[in-house]
Amino acid sequence: MKYRWVWRGLAPEDEVAALAQRSRLPRGIAAVLVARGIRSPEDVRRFLEPSREQLHLPSCFAEMGAAVERLEHARQHGEVVWVHGDYDVDGIASTATLVDFLRRWGIPVGYSVPNRFHESYGLTLATVEQARQAGASVLIAVDCGTNAQEAIAAAAAAGVDVIVCDHHELTGTRPPAVALLNPRLPESGYPFPLLAACGVVFKFVWGAAHRWGKPEQAWEYLDYVMLATVADLVPMVEENRVLAALGLERLRRNPRPGLLGLLQCVGLLPERVTTADVIFTLAPRLNAAGRLGDARRAVELLLQEDAGVAYRVAQELECENFRRRVLAEQVYAEALQYAEEMLERRGLHSVVAYNPEWHPGVLGVAATRLAERYQVPVVLLSRVGGFLKGSARSGGRMDLLRLLSACAPYVYDYGGHPFAAGVVLREEQLEAFRAVLEQLASASQLRPMEKPELRVDAVVDFPEITPRFLLLLRRLAPFGYGNFRPVFLAHGARFVGCRAEKLCRIEQRGVCLTGRLEGLELPEIPRQPVSILYTLDEEGGTDHAPGMPVVRVHDVCTQGEQPCLK
């Protein structure tokens, strides 16, 4: 077994049967829904049919009125607006959304995205000066700004009003912004705290477009919101899932030229794009611009009105992404050796590794892989401009922001999300930070996991995989963090006719299906009947008719390894 098998949420069989009957669902689909807390026909309908009506109005933000009023004043008086974003996909998409929207309304607008090698993250004094030099009287910070007290105070002193559209936790005192739109703040008034920054920007655009009599314009930016929501790994639940579903629909139906050029470069058909394509294909290429160079290229790609030009820019980012992957693999291999020494030999409960030669643009990727492998806090650092700067990841078992807050006396700066954050240290702080983080991780009784977990949604035998089952399975998407692709369990499966390309025929309960081995080698496949964990894909199919089911086998369990599931 490659994984520890655990139930995602063991659903009582009577509840599954009741929901299946009341909502006229196959038992396996009902089991997945119950395990995810969906227990009424109304909840089922909302989950399977995401719609605009399920979105909260912009006016739910307590300070949305102030933000829209300030933008309206700028529009009426021809003021220059400056947009400042971040260099990841959320920040890039947020910047592109606002810049395009303001241009369409004839508002003079400039923008900046920091270079991670030469500038500090977030809204800084340098950004304020840049906006002031451009003649801006309004500065909109997107995917940053919540903790930029000094910069926003300086902007106010210089006569520049600041509006913040962000989703990061407030770690100090509230900055003196004209409006602070952040759903994570208790006083925000917003009922859903988990939006990506681009989701917040979308609500701002929606509010302004409504004020100006064209609310339908806001819906044109749902593709950007989807990119940010999926790539930033915010939980794919409730409003985020609705935004992602509507954004995918827009991208598939009418891709804008910039995104069409990117899709053509990577060989994806717009009508076939999935959240997995965003995470593993589109987002890395957009991120590559900021990780290895100037993130403005990614913003310009999204804003590009010529698909041919966008294709050429995307090719440049493709080369950057290949270089990023090589560098990330190198950093991961070196950090893995250090992690093995710390965790496996010395018995520690965290990893803090520093190498001045590591490329700072790929530390997050390597830290994520290590944290997922060991399920402990991981911090990887490099030297940038006299500081140790890097990325922290938690593996999903601890809240990074709480950890970093407890380490605050030994940290120069930090910020991010509960499971992913950026960290800046002075070199003399390194050993104290390492010791305190280890003490906190040890006190939590956190142990490196020998095997990663694979969570199981439901037992589904092959005879249950009907065309209707496959069509309903599609409607459980979009998948992502918080709404993972369902993993099914089948007992008594037998592998027959496996080939070198890891294709097999798998027989279970009298039904034989095509199978693909995911992370398993042919010699590991036993000849006797086994239990399998699998996900389902389709080959072929249309919008209204499913293709042939393909069983992707992620792990096997023989009788000698029972109990397979806990």
N, C-alpha and C positions, 0 to 999 in steps of 0.2 A: 504493500500500500504506500502510495506517495503522500497521502494526506491523512489527517485525522478527520473522520467523518462525524459531523454533528448536525442535528436538526436545526434548520433555520428558525422554525417555530412549529413544534409538533402540534398539528391540528387535530382536535377530537373528531373521531369519525362521525359521530352523530351531527356535529355542526357542519361538517363537509357535506354529508348526505342532505341535510336540510337546505343548505345554500344551493347545492346542485339542483334539487327539485324546484325550489322557489324561483331560481333564475334560469332554469333550463340549461344548465351547464354540464359538460362532461365532468365526471368525478375528479379527474386529475387537475383540471383548471380550477375547480372549486377549492381543492386542497391548497393550491398555490395561493389563491386569494385569501382564504381563511388564515393561512400562516402569515400573511402580511397585514392582518388586522381588518380585512374587508369582510363583513359578516351580514350585510343586508342587501337586498336587491337594489336599493337606491345607491348604495356605495358601489356596487358592481357597475351600475350604469355609468356613474361619474368616472369610474376608473377606466372602463372600456371605451368611453366616448368623451375624451377631453375636448373642451370647447372654450371659446372666448368668455362665455358667461360664467365660467368657473374662476376667472381672474378677479383679483381685488382691484378696485378703482384707485387711480393715483391719489385721489383726495384722502385716502386712508392715512397717508403720510401727514403728520401734523404740520410739517413745514413746507408741504408742496405748494401751498398758496403763495408763500413768500418767495419760493424759488421761481415760480412761473411769473409772478409780478415783476421780479427783477429782470428776467429775460425779456418780458414785454416792454419794459422801459428801455432796455438796450435796443430792441428792434425799432421802437418808435423814434429814437434819437440817433440812430446810426452808430451806436457805440461798437467798438471792437471787443470781441469775446475771445478769450484764450482758453483752450482745452488742454489739460495736462493729464496724461494717462500713465499706465504701467507697461512693462515690456513683455508681459505674458498674454495669452490669447484673450483673457477676460479684459485686460486693460486695452489691448489693441482693438478688440471689437467694440468696446465702450467708446473709445476715441473716435473710431470710424463712424459709429452711429450718430454721435453728436455733431461731428464736423459735417457730415452729409446733410443732416437735418437742418442745421443752421445755414448752410450754403443755399439750400433750396428756398429758404425764406429770405434770402438776400442779406443776411446778417454777416458783416465782415468777421472772419474767424481765422485764427491761427492755432497751431497745436504743437505740443512737444511730448516726446516720450524719452525718458532718460536712457542713456547708454550705460549699461551695468558695469562697464570697465572704467568709465571716466566720471560718472556722476552718481550721486547717492540715490537710493530708492525713494520714491514718494515725492511729496510736495516739499520743495526746499526753498531757501532764500534765493538761490540762483534762478529757480523757476519763476519766482515772483518778479525778479529783476528782468528776466527775459520777457515776461508778459508786459511789464511796465514799459520796456523799451519798444515793444510793438504797438504801444498806444492803447492797450487794452484797459478797460475799466471794469470788466467782469472776468473772473478766472473760475473755470469749472474744473474741479479735481475729480477724476473718475478712477475707481479702484484704488484710491489712496485718499489721504487728507484727514481722516478721522482723528489721527494723533499728531497732526502738523500744527500744533499750537503756535510755535514761534513763527513759522512761515506765514500763517494766516493773519497773525497779529501784525506782522510787517506789511502784509498786503493792505490791511485796513488802514495802517498809518500812511501808506502811499496812495490812498484813495482808490484802491482796487477791491471791489467786493468779491467775496469768494462763496461759491456754491459747491458743496461736497456731495457726490454720489458714490457711496462706498458701502462695503459690507464687512469691514474688519472690526474686530473688537476694540472698544475704547479702553486704553490702558492708563490714561491719565485724566487730566481735566478737559472738559469740552472746549474745542477751539472756537474763537469768535467769528464763525462763519455767518453770512447772511441767512443761509439755510443749510442744514445738515440732514441729508436724506440717507439714513442708514437703518435698515430694518432690525439690526441687532441691538440697537439702543432701546431700552425699555420705554423711554419717553417718545420714541418715534411715532407711536400710534399704529404702526403697521402690524397686521395680524399674523404675518408669515415671516419669520426672522432669517430664513435660509436662502434668500435670493443671491445670485451672483451679482457682481457690480453692474454688469450689462443689463441685468433685470431691473436694477434700480434706475439706470439711465433710460431704459425703455419706459418706465413709469413716468419719468420726468418729461420725455418726449411726448408721451401720450397726453400728459397734463397740458403741455404747451400747445400741442396740436388741437386739443379740444378747445382751449381758450381762443385759438385763432380760427376756429370754425371748420377744421379739416381733421377730425380725430382719426379718420381711416388711414391717414399717412403713417401713423405710428405702427400699424400692422406690417408695413413694408420692411421693418427692421427686425422682425422675429427670427430671420435666418441668423443674424448676428447674435441675437440673444441665445439662440440654440447653441451656436458654436461655443460661446462663453460658458453657458450653463453646463454643457457636457465636458468641455476641456478643463474647467476649474474643479471638477469633481465635487460640486456641491450636491447634497442629497437629491436624488431624482424622485422626489415625492411631492405630492400636492401641487402647488403652483409651479414649481420648477418642472415637474413632469408635463404639465399642460403647456408651458412655454416651449419646452423642447419638442413636444409633439407638433404644435402649430408651426414652429420654426422649421422642422424637418419637412413638413408638408409644403411650406413655401419654397424651400430650397429645391425640393424634387419637382415642383410644378413650374417654377419660374426663377432659375438661378440668375443672379446678377452677374454682369460680365467678369468682374474680378474673381468671384468664386468659380464661375464656369471655367476660366483659364486654369485655376488651380486643380479643379477636378479633371480636366483634360490632361494636365501634366502627369497626374498620378494614375490615370486610366480608370477613373470611376465614372459611371453613368449617374447623372443627377437623380434619376428616378429610383435608383437602387441604394442611395446613401443611407447608412445606418449610424447609430451612435458609436458603434465599434469603429467604423471608418473615421469618424471625427477624432476619437481618442488616439487611434494608432496610426492614422495616415495624414489627416488634415492638420490637426493641432501640432504635431511635432514639426511640421514644415513652417507653420506660422511662428511657432516658438523659436525655431532655429535662427530667425532674423535677430531676435533680441538676445539669444544666448551667446551667439558668436559675433555679433556686430550691431548694426543699427536697426532697431525695431520699427523705425519709420517705414522701412521697405514693406513690412507686413501691412501697416496701415494703408499705404498707397496701393498695395495689391487689392485690398478689400474695396478701396474707393475707385479703382480703375474702371473706366467705362468702355475700354476696348479689350475684348477677350483675348485677342492676339498678343497685345502688350502684356496682359496679365499672365499669359502662358509663358512668356519669356522671363518675367520676373519669378514666376513659380519655379522655372528651371534653375534659376540661381539659388533659390531657397532649397531646392532639392539637393544641390551640391553641398550647401551649408549643412543640411540635415544629415547627409552621409558623413561629413566630417564630424558633426556632433556625436553621431553614433559611435564612431571610432574612438573619440576622446572619452565618451561616457563609459565604454567598455574597458578602456585602460584604467580609468579612475576606479571603476567598480572592482576590477581584478585586484588592484592594490589595496583598496579599502577592505575587501573581503578577507585578505590575508590578516590584516590587522584585527578585524572583527572576530575571526576564528581564534586568534590568540587571546583576545580579551574575554570573549564569551565562553568558548569551549574549554580553553586550558586554564584560564585564571578564574573562571566562574563569575565574571562581572554581569551586570544587568543592564548596561547601556554602552553605547559606542560614541566616543568623541575623538575623531581622527583629523589631524592637520597635516597638510603637505603643501608647502609654498609653490610647488610646481604644478599642482592640479589646476585644470582650467575651471574657473569659477562658474562658467556658463553651463556646466554639466553636473554640478554637484547634486542638484535636486534629483536628477534621474538616478544617479548611483545610490543616493541616500534612500530613495523610495524602494529600490530593489533590496537593499540590505534590511530595511525595516520590515518589509513584507516577508522576507526570508526568516528573520529571527523574532519578529513581533516585539521588539524593544525599541526605546528611543535611540535614534541615530542622528548624529550631527557631524557633517563633513565640512571642513574649512580649508580655505586657501588664502593667500595674501593678496589684498587689493588695496592699493593706495595707503599703505602704512597700517592697515587694520587686517584682522583675520575675519573674513566674511564667508558665509556659507549657508547651507540649507539644513534644516532639521525636519525629521519625519518621525512619526510615532508608531507606525504599523497598525494604527487603529485601536490600540489597547489603552492609551493614556492621552490625556488632554495636554498637548504641547504648550498651549498658552499658560495653563496653570503651572506647568513645570518651569517654563521660562520666567514667569512672574516670581516664582520662589527663588530663582537664580538671579534675580534682577541686580543685586549688588555686584555681581561678577560678569555682567553683560553690558556692553556699551549701548546696544540698540537691538530690538527685535520686533517682529510683527508677523501676522499671518492668520492662520486658522488653527483649530484644535488639532489637526493631524498633519499640517504642513506649515512651516514657518521659515522666515529668514532670520539669521543671527549675525550680529557684528560684535566682535570682541577686540579689546586691546591685547597685545601678545602677553603681557604680564598677567592677564586675567585667565589665561587658558587653563592652567592646572587647577586653580580654585574652582572654576566653572565645571571642569571634568569631575572633580571630587564631589561637588554638591549635587550635580545631576545624578551621579552614581548612587549617592546616599538616598536621594528621593526615589529612584527606581527600585533600589533594594528594599526600602521601607514599604513599598507597595507590594512586596513579595512577588514582583514580576520576574518570571523566569524565561530565558530564551526558549522558544518552542522548537522541539526536535523536528516536528513536521508541521507545515502550515495547515490551517483548517480549510475544509471544503464543506460548505453548508448545503444541506439537502432540503429541497422543498417538499417533495411528495414521492410516494411509490407510484410509478406508472408502468404498467406492463405494455409490451409491444402491441397487443391487440387493441389497446385503447387509443393508439395513435392513428386516428382517422383523419380524413380531409377536414372535417369540421374542427377537430381538436387543433390541427395546425393553423387554421384560420384564426381561431380564438387565441392561440399562443402568440401570434403576431400582435394582437391587440393588447397584450400585456406590456409591449414596448411603448415608449423608448426605455431602454435599459441603461442603468448606470449605478453609481454609488447610492445605496438605499433602495434601489429597485433592480437588483441583479437579475441577469438571465436565469430562469429557473433551472435548477439541477435536479434531475430525476434519478430514482433508484429502481433497479430491476434485479430480481433474484433469479437464479437458474439460467443465466445467459451462457451460451456456448459460442466460441469463436470458431469459424470454419473458413478455410480458403484465404488466409491472410497473405498479403503480398508485400514485397520489399518497400513499396511506397506507403506502407502503413494503412492500406485499405483492407478491410475484412468484410466478410459476411457474418452477421451475428444473428443467431436463432434464439428466440425466447418465447415460451408459451405457444409454440407452433407457428410463429411469424418470423420471417427472415428479412432483415434490413441491411442496407449498406452502412458500414461503420468506418470511422476514421479514428486513429489512435492519437490522442493529444498528450504529448509528454511521456508516452509509453513506448518501449522498444519491443519488437516482435519476440525476442527470447523471453520477455517477462510475461507473455500471455500464456496462461495455463491451458491445458487441453480439457480439463474437467469443467463442469458447470461452475460459474462464479457469480457473485453479485457485482454489479457495475454501477458507477455513477456516470451519468451522461447528460449532455445538453442536446437540443435538437436544432438542426438547420434544414434548409430545403435546397434542392437543386431544381432550377427552373421555376415555373409557376408565374402567375400574373397577379394583378391586384385582387381579382375575384376568385382565383382558383389556386390552390396550393401546389407546390412542386412535390418531387419525391422526397420523403423524409430521409435525412442523413443523421445517424447517431454518432455524436462526437464523444468518445469514451475518455474520461479524465482519470479514472482510477478503477482498479479491480480488487476484489477481496475474496480470497479462497476460504473454504471451511475452516482451515487451520488457523486463520486470522480472526475468527469470530471472538467476541462480537464485533462486527464491522462498524456498527453505528452506535453512538452514545446519545 
